[in-house]
Amino acid sequence: MIQVCEISKRYKKTNHAKGIIGSIRKLFINDYTLIKAVEKITFSIGQGEAVGYLGPNGAGKSTMIKMLTGILVPTSGFVTVNGLTPHKNRKELAKRIGIVFGQRSQLWWDLPVIDSFELHKRIYKISEQDYKKNMNSFLEQLGLEDYITQPVRQLSLGQRMRAEIALALLHNPDILFLDEPTIGLDVLAKEKIRAFINQINRERNVTILLTSHDLKDIEQICNRMLIVNKGALIFDGTVEYLKTALSMEKILTIDFESDPGTHVLAENAFLIEDQGMRKKFKINKGMDSAIEFVQGISKIYPIRDFSLQESDIEDVIRLYYEGLNALEYKHNQTLESVSVN
C-alpha cells in the first residue's frame, strides 16, 4: 500500500542579517541554512496495517504525511501510495485516501454538518447506496445523529473530530491518514474515537497511518510503530518488541492471606512497598516471568490475589530517547576530545 524509499525533504531557511549593512549584504549574498526535515527514510506499510508514526516536535512527522498525500514534493527518493506517486497523481490518489488533520477542518464552519457530507458525496461521486450505508453506520457508531443538523461552529471539539473522521471515511478510502486526531479531547472522547478507528481497521481492512503525541493512541490503535528523530527513522517494530529490547522492569502487587512480615525474600525481586497483607515488588528486568516469581512465593506464603503492572508506552519511549541522547552525548564528547588532542 505504501512504499517509501530513501525519501528526503530539505528546506532553505534564509538567514536575516541585522542593520543596514546586513540588508545591503543580502542583495549580493544569498545566505541560508539547509533544514533537513526528513532524511533518507525507508519503510513499507501493507494493506490493513495500523502504524503509528512517532517523534518529538520538529522530527518531520507532518512533513512525511504531507509527502505521502501529495501536498509536498520530496527533495529526493521516491514514494508510492496505492501504486501512485502522490505529488504526480494527487486527484487520483485523493479518491483512495482519507485525511484527518487534528488542527485543520474539512467541515464547512457555518453550515450544518450534514451539508458537508452532502457536498463530499458530490465531490467524490459517491453512489446513493454507498452514501446511505456509510451514513447509517457512522450515525450509529459515532453518535452523529445528535448533532448532524447543527452548524459546525456550535459543536464541541470531540463532536467535530468524530464528524471529521466520518467525513474522511465517507468515500470508502483504502488508506486513512490521521495527524493528531485526538489533540485537545477529553478522555471519553478519545476512547470513543480510538474504538471507532479500531473497528474500521478491523472490519474494513483500512490501512492506517497515525501521528500523535498521545502515546495511548498508538498503544491502543497500532500494532506497529515507526519512531523518527531529527528527520531520521530510528525504530521500526512493535511496542512489545521495544519493551522487550529495553528490558523494562515490572511492578507486582501481591495480596497475602496473612501478613508474612518483611522477610519475604526472592531472587530477582525487591520489596518496594509494604502495606501488611498487600506488598509491592519490583521485578528485575532480567527475570523472564513474573508468574514464576508468584509461584515461588505461593509455595511459602498463601496468596489471595496478585496483579502485574506493565510499563506503559510513555515509559518505553522516554527510556528509548534517554538512551539515544546518552549515546549522542558520548559521541559528541569523543569528537571534542579528538579535536582537542
Salt bridges, closest charged atoms under 4 A:
GLU39 OE2 - ARG10 NH2 3.06
GLU49 OE1 - ARG224 NH1 3.28
GLU92 OE1 - LYS95 NZ 3.87
GLU92 OE2 - ARG96 NH2 3.09
ASP110 OD1 - ARG153 NE 3.17
GLU118 OE1 - ARG122 NH1 3.13
GLU128 OE1 - LYS121 NZ 2.23
GLU164 OE2 - ARG160 NH1 3.28
GLU180 OE2 - HIS213 ND1 2.57
GLU191 OE2 - ARG194 NH1 2.94
ASP214 OD2 - LYS190 NZ 2.71
ASP214 OD2 - ARG194 NH2 3.06
ASP217 OD1 - ARG194 NE 2.58
GLU219 OE1 - LYS216 NZ 3.58
GLU219 OE2 - LYS243 NZ 3.84
ASP236 OD1 - ARG224 NE 2.86
GLU249 OE1 - LYS282 NZ 3.66
ASP255 OD1 - ARG278 NE 2.67
ASP259 OD1 - LYS279 NZ 3.21
ASP274 OD1 - LYS279 NZ 2.53
ASP315 OD1 - ARG318 NH2 3.59
GLU322 OE2 - ARG318 NH1 3.32
GLU328 OE2 - LYS230 NZ 2.69
